[in-house]
Amino acid sequence: PVLPADEVVYFDTFASGFDSVVRIFDGACTALGAVKRCGDDACSPTRSQGAIQLAAGQYCLVVDQFSNAATNGAASLTFKRGGRTGLALTNLAGSRSGSTTGKPSQSIAGCEPNSAQGDDAYFFLTCPNTTYAVSANTCSGTSFDSVLYMRRGDATTADTKCSDDVSGCGNGLQAKWTSASISGANLNWLIVDGFGATGNGSYTLTYNIQ
């Protein structure tokens, strides 16, 4: 792929018929550079999945067998561009603190169109044939009127879940949802955004994915 700007990209080989390894290299496939990411044994024991934020430029994605002793089979690659930058959630539950002040606006919430403020996005991966319950909120430690939404795949697509101004959450201007259901292998996003002309500042995102 050739990326015109910094962006998160996603790959998986769950539909392949052999023990796979995926590598992303700098540069064209005719002149491989340094390895940027290597993915192996995700979700199921012998298939690959991963996501990484890459700088603007050209990259080569290679699907390979784990070893010369691996069983031959069909290769199947799913590749998705995430549509924006973001930070990886490495734990399925916890909290992340940050600030949206001075950040670019990369997304607009589906439930609140007046959210053209700077935003932060966090991404996580899900496995095939699995259903997850995702809970998230900005009730504590958030200094502005926040909007929180979840998307899947390309972060410029429609919201899977969106929340704004929940009674009993912080000062009533914060966002919260409980047990939103998502299924299947994908790149998933939790995006912290803000309302109106002053909707930016420090925040704490608390989440649980199970």
N, C-alpha and C positions, 0 to 999 in steps of 0.2 A: 504493500500500500504506500501511497504518497499522501502525507498529512499536511494540509496547508497551515495548520496552527497546532499548538499543544492540544492533546486529546487523549482520553482513555480509550483503549481498544480491548476487545474481548475475543477469546477463541475457545472452542472445545472440539473434541473428537469422539463424543459419546456414541455416535452411530457407526464408528469404524469397527472393523472385524479383527483387529489385532492389537497387541500391546504397543501403545503409541507414545511418542515423545514429540513435543512441539517446541521449536526454538524460534525466537524472533531475533534477527540480526540487523545491525545498522547497514544501510546501503542497499544497492541493487543485488538481486540474486546472482548476477554474473560476477560480482566482486564483493563477497561477504565481508562485513566489518565485524565489530565486537558483538558478542551475544548480549542482548538486552534482557531477555527473559527465557527461561526454560520451564516448561510445564510437563508434569508427569504424575500419573496415579492420583487422580482426583475423583471423589465421589465413589465410583466403582474402582476396583483395584488396578485396572490396566488401561484406563483412558485418561485423557489430558484435558485440563481446563485452566484458564488463567485470565487475568486482566492486568494491564499496566498502563500508566500514563507515559506517553511518548512526546518528545519535542517535535516541532514541525520538521519534516524531512521525509526521506525515502527509507523503507524497511523491507526486509525479506522474511517471510514466514515459511518455515520448513516443517513438514510432517514426516516423522521417521519412525522406524521400528525401534523398540527398546533394545534388542540385541539380534545377532544373526541367528539365534535359536528361536526367535519368536515365530508363532504360527502366521503364515501368510493370510491375507484377507483384504477386503476392500477398505480404502481410506475414505473417510468422510469428515470434512472440516466445516465447522460453523465459525464464521468471523463476523464481528459486528464492530462498527465505530460507535463510540459512546456519545458523540456529539458535544462534549464539553470536557473540562478538566474536573478532577476530583481527588479525594483522599480515600484510601482503602480502609474499610473496617475489618480488622484482623480478628476481632472477637465477636461472638454472636450476641453478647449483651454487654452493656456498659454505658459510658457517657463520653462525649467529646465536647471540649470547649474551644471557642474561637471568637473571631470578630469579623463581621461583614463590612466594616467601615473601610472605604477605599477600594473595595473589591468590584470587579466588573459585574454587570447584570448578564448572566448567561442563560437564565430561564425566567419564565413568567408562570405563576401558579394558575391552574385551571379554575380554582374556586375563588380566586381574587385577582382580577386582571390589573388592579392598581398595585402591582408588586414588581415594578421595574427598578428595584433597588439592587445593590450588590448582594451576591448570594454565595453560600458555600455548599458543596455537594460531597456526599460520602457514598462510596459504592461497596457492594458486597455481592458474592456469587451464590447461586442456588443450584441444587443438583436435580437431575432428571427423575421423574416418577416420584417426586416428593412434594408435599404441601407444607407450607410454612405459615405461621401466625406471626405477623410483624406488629409490634407496638412501638410507638415513638411519641416524644413530647418535648416541648421547650418550656415547661412550666416553671422550672427553677433556674436561676442564674442568667436570665435573659433580660436585657435592658431596654428592649424596644418592642413594638407591635409586630410580632413575628407571624410568618406563614410557613407551614411545613407541608411538604408533599413528597410522594413516592412515585417513581417512574421505573420502567423496565426497558432494557435494551438501549436504544437511542434516547438520550435524556431530553431531546426536543419533542418527543411524542407526548400523548395525552397522559394525565395523571392516573395512576392506579388508586391512589388515595390522596386526599388533600384536606387540610384542617386550618381553621382560622378562628380566633376569638372564642375560645371555649370557656364557658362559665366554670369557675372553681379552679381554673388552671392559671397560676400566677395571679396577675391583676385582671384576669378576664380577657386580656388581649393576646394571650399565648395560644399555642396550638397543641393538640393532643388527639391521638386515636389509640384504640386497643384492639389487638388481634385481627388486623387486616390480613386476609388470606391471599397468598400467591402460590403458584405451582410451577414446577418444571425448571429446567436448566436455563439460566439467563444471567445477564448483568443487571443489577438492581441499584436504584439510587434513592437516597434520602437527601432532600434539598431544603436547606434553611434559607428563607427569604424574608422580606420585610414589606410592610404596608406603607403606602403613601410617600410623602417627601422626606420623612424623617425616620423611616423604618430600617435603620441599620445600627450596628453596635455590637456589644459583646453578647454571647449566647452560650447556653449549655444544651446540647442535644443528648437526651437519654433514650436508649433504644433497647429492644429485646427481640431477637429473631429465634423462633423455636419451631 
